[in-house]
Amino acid sequence: MKILVTGGAGFIGSAVVRHAVAQGHAVVNLDALTYAACLGNLASVADSPLYAFERADIRDAEALRRIFRDHAPDAVMHLAAESHVDRSIDAPGGFVDTNVTGTATLLQAARGYWEGRGRPAGFRFHHVSTDEVFGSLPEAPGQRFTEATPYAPNSPYAASKAASDHMVRSWGRTYGLPVVLSNCSNNYGPFHFPEKLIPVVILSALAGQPIPIYGDGGHVRDWLFVEDHAEALLRVLTRGKVGRSYNLGAEAEVTNLELVRRICRLLDLRRPAGAPHAELITFVADRPGHDRRYAIDPGRAATELGWRAQVSLEEGLSRTVDWYLENRDWWQPLLERAGLGRRLGLGAGA
Ligand SMILES: NC(=O)c1ccc[n+]([C@@H]2O[C@H](COP(=O)([O-])OP(=O)(O)OC[C@H]3O[C@@H](n4cnc5c(N)ncnc54)[C@H](O)[C@@H]3O)[C@@H](O)[C@H]2O)c1
């Protein structure tokens, strides 16, 4: 199958590209190369005859038309997005532009291409979204997000992703475009951009700098190893039912404070620093509108796609910490990019 992957130079998109090529799919990576992109994530496939790259913006209808015409993909996996909640609090406009308008522009281009080819039933438009569209769960364990949970996004990022989900669904219902959707929990693993929680913790600890924890650290997230997610996404694409959405998670709930302590313990073993790294933990002002708890019920993906996460949180964190220790050449230059190392998301921007 030939897959057009948008956002393939990002964290999850690059894992999808590597995984798809390893499975023998041809991949066209369409990416605008924003601050969050890193083509180095694709070094292992860059020379493969199965891989092609197109630098383009999903808001550029003309470029999209040309790319569909030139590459004639069998499917689209749409991951391109502005993805950092804190940045969405400071500057929401860009999130609406890319995540909402960009997705609508991409849908129109995909629709024009699909109709021009006689509406092939096997074509797929797979939209990759987040569990943040469902809002926050009660703190007590038990309740989890299912595909029937009502949407209640709380951050500008989550709202923009919710809007894009609705766009995708409506293109399916109104125009018959064969769409599938997936909503996943927090991802982590190699190539995670160093503004997100887990790399921030690892790199702050390594530098002997304060490890920031928002609020009281009691926020619960459900962590999914990125390579497990990439496999799930390919199953959604190839086996998912048209018009359906799939919740993807690893059933690995933990508070942010406990997560950070686990990472500190791993670093204590690998890079003893004289004092426990956990002594660097520093509580900072909470994020406005910060959701208290996310948890995914992945039952539909298990039943319909035969998918279950394979990597436990313990193993995934250990592999992630080792990867950052071994790949300073990857992350060091990224620390120079705009906004890194600075507290974002207190609502102080435009
Ligand atoms: N990271 C997570 O934990 C997580 C969880 C759930 C869902 N998601 C979703 O998965 C997708 C990928 O997330 P990620 O963490 O890999 O994001 P990322 O920020 O690492 O990568 C996003 C990529 O999209 C590209 N991009 C941004 N705007 C673009 C535009 N206008 N046109 C073309 N390309 C553009 C960037 O250059 C970058 O390569 C996103 O849609 C995100 O909402 C992420």
The ligand as an SDF file (V2000), in Angstrom:
LIG
                    3D

 44 48  0  0  0  0  0  0  0  0999 V2000
    2.2970   13.1820   21.4610 N   0  0  0  0  0  0  0  0  0  0  0  0
    1.2270   12.6560   22.0310 C   0  0  0  0  0  0  0  0  0  0  0  0
    1.3120   12.1560   23.1580 O   0  0  0  0  0  0  0  0  0  0  0  0
   -0.0810   12.5990   21.2910 C   0  0  0  0  0  0  0  0  0  0  0  0
   -1.1510   11.9980   21.9220 C   0  0  0  0  0  0  0  0  0  0  0  0
   -2.3590   11.9080   21.2330 C   0  0  0  0  0  0  0  0  0  0  0  0
   -2.4680   12.3850   19.9390 C   0  0  0  0  0  0  0  0  0  0  0  0
   -1.4140   13.0050   19.3530 N   0  0  0  0  0  0  0  0  0  0  0  0
   -1.5980   13.4940   17.9730 C   0  0  0  0  0  0  0  0  0  0  0  0
   -0.6880   12.7880   17.1450 O   0  0  0  0  0  0  0  0  0  0  0  0
   -0.2270   13.6310   16.0940 C   0  0  0  0  0  0  0  0  0  0  0  0
    1.2800   13.6640   16.1120 C   0  0  0  0  0  0  0  0  0  0  0  0
    1.7240   14.1280   17.3760 O   0  0  0  0  0  0  0  0  0  0  0  0
    3.2730   14.3540   17.6750 P   0  0  0  0  0  0  0  0  0  0  0  0
    3.4470   14.3340   19.1330 O   0  0  0  0  0  0  0  0  0  0  0  0
    4.0740   13.4540   16.8280 O   0  0  0  0  0  0  0  0  0  0  0  0
    3.4420   15.8580   17.1440 O   0  0  0  0  0  0  0  0  0  0  0  0
    4.7710   16.6550   16.8100 P   0  0  0  0  0  0  0  0  0  0  0  0
    4.5200   18.0480   17.2620 O   0  0  0  0  0  0  0  0  0  0  0  0
    5.9850   15.9260   17.3050 O   0  0  0  0  0  0  0  0  0  0  0  0
    4.8550   16.6220   15.2020 O   0  0  0  0  0  0  0  0  0  0  0  0
    3.9620   17.3190   14.4030 C   0  0  0  0  0  0  0  0  0  0  0  0
    4.5170   17.3490   12.9820 C   0  0  0  0  0  0  0  0  0  0  0  0
    3.5440   18.0060   12.1560 O   0  0  0  0  0  0  0  0  0  0  0  0
    4.2200   18.9290   11.3410 C   0  0  0  0  0  0  0  0  0  0  0  0
    3.3080   20.0470   11.0370 N   0  0  0  0  0  0  0  0  0  0  0  0
    2.8310   20.9640   11.9190 C   0  0  0  0  0  0  0  0  0  0  0  0
    2.0600   21.8420   11.2750 N   0  0  0  0  0  0  0  0  0  0  0  0
    2.0270   21.4700    9.9800 C   0  0  0  0  0  0  0  0  0  0  0  0
    1.3900   21.9750    8.8150 C   0  0  0  0  0  0  0  0  0  0  0  0
    0.6290   23.0870    8.8700 N   0  0  0  0  0  0  0  0  0  0  0  0
    1.5550   21.3280    7.6520 N   0  0  0  0  0  0  0  0  0  0  0  0
    2.3410   20.2150    7.5690 C   0  0  0  0  0  0  0  0  0  0  0  0
    2.9900   19.7120    8.6330 N   0  0  0  0  0  0  0  0  0  0  0  0
    2.8350   20.3210    9.8160 C   0  0  0  0  0  0  0  0  0  0  0  0
    5.4210   19.3850   12.1280 C   0  0  0  0  0  0  0  0  0  0  0  0
    6.4440   19.9140   11.2990 O   0  0  0  0  0  0  0  0  0  0  0  0
    5.8270   18.1100   12.8570 C   0  0  0  0  0  0  0  0  0  0  0  0
    6.7420   17.3550   12.0980 O   0  0  0  0  0  0  0  0  0  0  0  0
   -0.8730   14.9890   16.3190 C   0  0  0  0  0  0  0  0  0  0  0  0
   -1.9920   15.0900   15.4770 O   0  0  0  0  0  0  0  0  0  0  0  0
   -1.2820   14.9680   17.7740 C   0  0  0  0  0  0  0  0  0  0  0  0
   -2.4210   15.7840   17.9900 O   0  0  0  0  0  0  0  0  0  0  0  0
   -0.2250   13.1220   20.0060 C   0  0  0  0  0  0  0  0  0  0  0  0
  1  2  1  0
  2  3  2  0
  2  4  1  0
  4  5  1  0
  4 44  2  0
  5  6  2  0
  6  7  1  0
  7  8  2  0
  8  9  1  0
  8 44  1  0
  9 10  1  0
  9 42  1  0
 10 11  1  0
 11 12  1  0
 11 40  1  0
 12 13  1  0
 13 14  1  0
 14 15  2  0
 14 16  1  0
 14 17  1  0
 17 18  1  0
 18 19  2  0
 18 20  1  0
 18 21  1  0
 21 22  1  0
 22 23  1  0
 23 24  1  0
 23 38  1  0
 24 25  1  0
 25 26  1  0
 25 36  1  0
 26 27  1  0
 26 35  1  0
 27 28  2  0
 28 29  1  0
 29 30  1  0
 29 35  2  0
 30 31  1  0
 30 32  2  0
 32 33  1  0
 33 34  2  0
 34 35  1  0
 36 37  1  0
 36 38  1  0
 38 39  1  0
 40 41  1  0
 40 42  1  0
 42 43  1  0
M  CHG  2   8   1  16  -1
M  END
$$$$
